[in-house]
Amino acid sequence: MTGMEKITYRPARDEFAYTFGGRMPVAHVRSGDVLEVFTEDCFGGLVRGPGDLPSQVCRMPYLNPVSGPFFVEDAEPGDTLAIHLASIMPARDWGVSSTFPHFGALTSTSHTATLQPPLQERVWMYGIDRQAGTVRFQATDTDHTVDLPLDPMIGTIGVAPGGMEARSTVVPDIHGGNLDTPHLRAGSTLYLGVNVHGAMLALGDGHACQGEGEACGVGVEIATTTTLIIEVIKGAPMVWPRLETNTSIMSIGCARPLEDAYRIAHHDLVGWVSTLTGLGTLDAYQLVSQAGRAPIGNVCDPNYTILAAVDKALLPAPAAAYDGVHARLRQSAAGCGRGDGR
């Protein structure tokens, strides 16, 4: 990895992207660079109070804006891009969530049409206390409040898909995109296969916190200042997104139905475990079956997201994934005062 350069990017309102692919780059970065990016919330900052119903203040398809894309020098199809999330900081002292008619896990949708009335559209405002590390839920029908742990994450991050495609930022797939997993928090390293020259990395859709599954379809949506460090892993082709933390490796599957997303993630994890440990496929399958976890990302987006995860400590003397890039990037993050050591 070459010497670090820090690049700061804050897009103007008309510079956000709403697709992965089909956009010119906003900046060029190199392997080893530190990138500090302002990201907007999924509503583009337009929902600022209970009266700002998203259907009235937002316009389709201008939802889920991302900052970028960033052209990564030396990234070519057949490479893998490692993206270490060094820091994710809420950019405001509030976040917002909502329910939508015909959107979410517990209502009828265009895919599952039923005759009952749609859910009411409603907005919840959350106060964020960065010093206390809390996100305050306030019920709308009663005076009940409760403080939830502040656990910032990036909901949408990805590269351009191949085949000259442009994919909406609300879609998760092999290129990344709207993965909506709480495990995309500071301290984790995301691996994405490169599909086009320069990779064309973009990110946005921060959440102050989100339950696994994102049942109503909306986390506690926030603008962020996110710092990440990237590295190009040459000649390491990869299909589905992968995640690594200090303690775990995880594979990500995106599909409908959820069963297919589960199969994709676990098929990839079994193969990854076998490669890292030398275990045969069936032994790796058996170990993942008994020791693995399957945290759900979302069950609302055009594709569903699920992870297959296993603790590194349970693997027999595993080789470091991608020659130890997670540890290197984590050390780089610590050297620039970022990272939380998860």
C-alpha positions as CSV (number, residue, x, y, z in Angstrom):
1,M,0.0,0.0,0.0
2,T,1.4,3.4,-0.9
3,G,1.5,6.5,1.3
4,M,-1.9,7.7,2.5
5,E,-3.6,10.7,1.0
6,K,-6.7,12.1,2.7
7,I,-9.5,13.2,0.3
8,T,-12.5,15.0,1.6
9,Y,-15.7,15.2,-0.4
10,R,-19.0,17.0,0.4
11,P,-21.4,16.9,-2.5
12,A,-23.7,19.8,-3.3
13,R,-27.4,18.9,-3.4
14,D,-27.4,18.4,-7.2
15,E,-24.3,16.2,-7.1
16,F,-25.8,13.1,-5.3
17,A,-26.2,9.9,-7.3
18,Y,-29.2,7.6,-7.4
19,T,-27.7,4.8,-9.3
20,F,-24.7,2.6,-9.2
21,G,-23.2,2.8,-12.7
22,G,-24.1,5.3,-15.4
23,R,-22.4,8.2,-13.6
24,M,-19.1,10.1,-14.1
25,P,-16.7,10.0,-11.2
26,V,-16.6,12.9,-8.7
27,A,-13.0,12.2,-7.7
28,H,-10.1,9.8,-8.2
29,V,-8.6,7.9,-5.3
30,R,-5.8,5.4,-5.0
31,S,-5.2,2.2,-3.1
32,G,-4.3,3.3,0.5
33,D,-6.1,6.6,0.4
34,V,-8.3,7.9,3.3
35,L,-11.6,9.2,2.1
36,E,-13.8,11.4,4.3
37,V,-17.3,11.7,2.8
38,F,-20.5,13.5,3.8
39,T,-23.5,11.3,3.1
40,E,-27.1,12.4,3.2
41,D,-30.0,10.4,4.7
42,C,-32.3,8.3,2.5
43,F,-34.8,11.2,2.2
44,G,-32.2,13.6,1.1
45,G,-32.6,15.6,4.3
46,L,-36.1,16.7,3.3
47,V,-38.0,14.9,6.2
48,R,-37.2,17.2,9.2
49,G,-40.4,16.9,11.3
50,P,-43.6,14.8,11.9
51,G,-45.4,16.9,9.3
52,D,-42.9,16.1,6.5
53,L,-44.5,13.0,5.1
54,P,-42.1,11.4,2.7
55,S,-44.7,11.0,0.0
56,Q,-45.3,14.7,0.0
57,V,-41.7,16.1,0.4
58,C,-39.8,13.5,-1.6
59,R,-40.0,12.5,-5.3
60,M,-39.4,9.2,-6.8
61,P,-36.8,8.1,-7.9
62,Y,-34.9,10.7,-5.9
63,L,-34.6,8.5,-2.7
64,N,-31.6,6.9,-1.2
65,P,-28.9,9.4,-2.5
66,V,-25.3,8.3,-2.4
67,S,-22.1,10.3,-2.5
68,G,-19.8,9.5,-5.4
69,P,-18.9,7.6,-7.4
70,F,-15.1,7.6,-6.7
71,F,-12.8,6.2,-9.4
72,V,-10.3,3.9,-7.8
73,E,-7.0,3.9,-9.7
74,D,-5.7,0.5,-10.7
75,A,-9.0,-1.3,-10.0
76,E,-9.9,-3.6,-12.8
77,P,-12.5,-6.3,-13.4
78,G,-11.2,-9.4,-11.6
79,D,-9.9,-7.5,-8.7
80,T,-11.5,-7.0,-5.2
81,L,-12.0,-3.7,-3.5
82,A,-11.4,-3.7,0.3
83,I,-13.2,-0.9,2.0
84,H,-12.5,-0.4,5.7
85,L,-15.1,1.7,7.5
86,A,-12.9,3.7,9.9
87,S,-15.5,6.1,11.3
88,I,-19.2,6.8,10.9
89,M,-20.3,9.9,12.7
90,P,-23.9,11.4,12.7
91,A,-23.8,14.8,11.0
92,R,-26.8,16.1,12.9
93,D,-28.3,15.7,16.3
94,W,-31.5,14.0,15.0
95,G,-32.6,11.1,12.9
96,V,-35.9,10.2,11.3
97,S,-37.9,7.0,10.6
98,S,-41.3,6.4,9.0
99,T,-43.9,3.9,7.9
100,F,-45.1,3.9,4.3
101,P,-48.3,2.6,2.7
102,H,-47.5,-0.7,0.9
103,F,-43.9,-0.8,2.1
104,G,-42.4,-2.9,4.9
105,A,-42.5,-6.4,6.1
106,L,-45.9,-6.2,7.8
107,T,-48.1,-4.7,5.2
108,S,-49.3,-5.7,1.7
109,T,-46.9,-4.8,-1.1
110,S,-46.9,-4.9,-4.9
111,H,-45.3,-8.3,-4.7
112,T,-47.8,-9.6,-2.0
113,A,-51.1,-7.9,-2.8
114,T,-53.9,-8.1,-0.2
115,L,-57.1,-6.3,0.3
116,Q,-56.7,-4.7,3.7
117,P,-56.1,-0.9,3.8
118,P,-52.5,0.3,3.6
119,L,-50.6,1.3,6.7
120,Q,-50.8,4.9,7.7
121,E,-47.8,7.1,6.7
122,R,-46.2,8.4,9.9
123,V,-42.9,10.0,10.8
124,W,-40.9,9.5,14.0
125,M,-38.1,11.9,15.0
126,Y,-35.2,10.6,17.0
127,G,-32.9,12.7,19.2
128,I,-29.2,11.7,18.9
129,D,-26.8,12.2,21.8
130,R,-23.3,11.5,20.6
131,Q,-21.7,12.1,23.9
132,A,-24.1,9.7,25.7
133,G,-24.1,7.3,22.8
134,T,-27.9,7.1,22.6
135,V,-30.8,7.4,20.1
136,R,-34.1,8.4,21.8
137,F,-37.3,6.7,20.6
138,Q,-40.4,8.7,21.3
139,A,-43.8,7.0,20.8
140,T,-46.3,9.0,18.8
141,D,-49.5,7.8,20.5
142,T,-48.2,7.9,24.1
143,D,-45.5,9.6,26.1
144,H,-43.3,6.5,26.2
145,T,-39.6,7.2,25.5
146,V,-36.6,4.9,25.6
147,D,-32.9,5.4,24.8
148,L,-31.5,2.9,22.2
149,P,-27.7,2.4,21.7
150,L,-26.2,4.7,19.1
151,D,-24.7,2.2,16.5
152,P,-24.1,4.1,13.3
153,M,-23.9,2.1,10.1
154,I,-23.9,2.7,6.3
155,G,-26.9,1.2,4.7
156,T,-25.9,1.6,1.0
157,I,-22.4,1.1,-0.4
158,G,-21.4,-0.4,-3.6
159,V,-19.5,-0.3,-6.9
160,A,-20.8,-0.1,-10.5
161,P,-22.3,-3.3,-11.8
162,G,-20.9,-4.9,-14.9
163,G,-22.4,-5.1,-18.4
164,M,-22.9,-1.4,-18.7
165,E,-25.8,-1.6,-16.2
166,A,-27.0,1.2,-13.9
167,R,-28.8,-0.1,-10.8
168,S,-31.0,2.0,-8.6
169,T,-29.5,2.7,-5.2
170,V,-32.5,1.1,-3.4
171,V,-31.4,-2.4,-4.8
172,P,-28.9,-4.7,-3.1
173,D,-27.1,-7.3,-5.3
174,I,-23.7,-8.6,-6.2
175,H,-22.3,-5.0,-6.6
176,G,-23.3,-4.2,-3.0
177,G,-25.9,-1.4,-3.0
178,N,-28.7,-1.1,-0.4
179,L,-27.4,-3.9,1.9
180,D,-29.0,-2.4,5.0
181,T,-27.1,-4.6,7.5
182,P,-26.1,-3.2,11.0
183,H,-22.8,-5.0,10.5
184,L,-21.6,-2.3,8.1
185,R,-20.4,-0.3,11.1
186,A,-17.1,1.3,12.0
187,G,-14.4,-1.3,12.3
188,S,-15.6,-3.6,9.6
189,T,-14.0,-4.2,6.2
190,L,-16.3,-4.7,3.2
191,Y,-15.1,-6.7,0.2
192,L,-16.7,-6.0,-3.2
193,G,-15.8,-7.5,-6.6
194,V,-14.7,-5.0,-9.2
195,N,-16.9,-5.1,-12.3
196,V,-15.6,-2.0,-14.3
197,H,-12.4,-0.1,-14.7
198,G,-12.1,2.2,-11.6
199,A,-14.7,0.2,-9.6
200,M,-16.8,3.5,-9.2
201,L,-17.4,3.3,-5.4
202,A,-20.3,5.2,-3.8
203,L,-22.0,5.3,-0.4
204,G,-24.8,6.8,1.6
205,D,-28.0,6.0,3.5
206,G,-26.6,6.2,7.1
207,H,-28.6,4.8,10.0
208,A,-28.1,5.8,13.7
209,C,-29.4,2.3,14.5
210,Q,-31.4,-0.4,12.9
211,G,-32.9,-3.7,14.0
212,E,-31.9,-6.7,12.1
213,G,-34.4,-7.2,9.2
214,E,-35.3,-3.5,9.1
215,A,-39.0,-4.6,9.6
216,C,-40.8,-1.4,8.7
217,G,-38.3,-0.7,5.9
218,V,-36.8,2.4,7.4
219,G,-34.0,2.6,10.0
220,V,-33.2,5.7,12.0
221,E,-32.1,7.6,9.0
222,I,-29.2,10.1,9.3
223,A,-26.7,12.1,7.4
224,T,-23.1,11.1,8.3
225,T,-19.5,12.0,8.0
226,T,-17.9,8.7,7.1
227,T,-14.2,8.0,6.9
228,L,-13.0,4.9,5.0
229,I,-9.7,3.5,3.8
230,I,-9.6,1.5,0.5
231,E,-7.2,-1.1,-0.9
232,V,-7.3,-2.8,-4.3
233,I,-6.6,-6.6,-4.1
234,K,-5.3,-7.5,-7.5
235,G,-6.3,-10.7,-9.2
236,A,-8.8,-11.8,-6.5
237,P,-12.1,-12.1,-8.3
238,M,-15.2,-12.3,-6.1
239,V,-18.9,-12.6,-6.8
240,W,-20.9,-11.7,-3.7
241,P,-20.1,-9.1,-1.1
242,R,-18.1,-10.2,2.0
243,L,-17.5,-8.6,5.4
244,E,-14.7,-9.0,7.9
245,T,-14.4,-7.8,11.5
246,N,-11.8,-8.5,14.1
247,T,-13.7,-11.6,15.2
248,S,-15.8,-12.8,12.3
249,I,-16.0,-13.4,8.6
250,M,-19.4,-12.9,6.8
251,S,-20.8,-13.5,3.4
252,I,-23.8,-11.5,2.1
253,G,-26.5,-12.8,-0.1
254,C,-29.2,-10.7,-1.9
255,A,-32.2,-12.2,-3.5
256,R,-36.0,-12.9,-3.4
257,P,-37.2,-15.0,-1.8
258,L,-35.3,-14.8,1.5
259,E,-34.5,-18.5,1.2
260,D,-32.4,-17.8,-1.9
261,A,-30.5,-15.0,-0.2
262,Y,-29.8,-17.5,2.7
263,R,-28.5,-20.1,0.3
264,I,-26.3,-17.6,-1.6
265,A,-24.7,-16.3,1.6
266,H,-24.1,-19.8,3.1
267,H,-22.8,-21.3,-0.1
268,D,-20.3,-18.4,-0.3
269,L,-19.3,-18.7,3.4
270,V,-18.8,-22.5,3.2
271,G,-16.5,-22.0,0.2
272,W,-14.6,-19.2,2.0
273,V,-14.1,-21.2,5.1
274,S,-12.9,-24.2,3.1
275,T,-10.4,-21.9,1.3
276,L,-9.1,-20.3,4.4
277,T,-8.8,-23.5,6.5
278,G,-8.2,-26.4,4.1
279,L,-11.3,-28.1,5.4
280,G,-13.2,-30.2,2.8
281,T,-16.5,-28.8,1.6
282,L,-18.7,-31.1,3.7
283,D,-16.6,-30.5,6.8
284,A,-16.8,-26.7,6.3
285,Y,-20.6,-27.1,5.7
286,Q,-21.0,-29.0,8.9
287,L,-19.0,-26.5,10.9
288,V,-20.9,-23.5,9.5
289,S,-24.2,-25.4,10.1
290,Q,-23.4,-25.8,13.9
291,A,-21.4,-22.6,14.6
292,G,-22.7,-20.1,12.1
293,R,-25.1,-17.2,12.5
294,A,-27.5,-15.7,9.9
295,P,-28.3,-12.1,10.8
296,I,-30.9,-10.6,8.4
297,G,-30.1,-7.3,6.7
298,N,-33.5,-6.3,5.3
299,V,-36.7,-7.9,4.2
300,C,-38.2,-4.9,2.4
301,D,-36.0,-3.8,-0.5
302,P,-36.4,-5.1,-4.1
303,N,-33.9,-7.8,-3.0
304,Y,-33.7,-9.2,0.5
305,T,-30.3,-9.3,2.3
306,I,-29.0,-11.9,4.7
307,L,-25.6,-12.6,6.1
308,A,-23.8,-15.9,6.9
309,A,-21.3,-15.4,9.7
310,V,-18.9,-17.5,11.6
311,D,-16.4,-16.5,14.4
312,K,-12.7,-16.8,13.3
313,A,-11.8,-18.4,16.7
314,L,-13.9,-21.4,15.8
315,L,-12.0,-22.1,12.6
316,P,-9.0,-24.4,12.5
317,A,-5.9,-22.1,12.1
318,P,-7.5,-20.0,9.4
319,A,-5.3,-18.1,6.9
320,A,-5.8,-14.4,7.0
321,A,-8.4,-13.4,4.5
322,Y,-6.9,-11.6,1.5
323,D,-3.4,-11.7,3.0
324,G,-4.5,-9.8,6.1
325,V,-5.9,-6.7,4.5
326,H,-8.4,-6.1,7.3
327,A,-5.7,-6.0,9.9
328,R,-3.6,-3.6,7.8
329,L,-6.5,-1.2,7.1
330,R,-7.5,-1.4,10.8
331,Q,-4.0,-0.4,11.8
332,S,-4.0,2.4,9.3
333,A,-7.3,3.6,10.7
334,A,-5.9,3.6,14.2
335,G,-2.9,5.6,12.9
336,C,-5.1,8.4,11.7
337,G,-7.2,8.3,14.9
338,R,-10.1,6.4,13.6
339,G,-11.6,2.9,14.1
340,D,-13.3,1.3,17.1
341,G,-11.5,-2.1,17.2
342,R,-14.6,-4.3,16.7
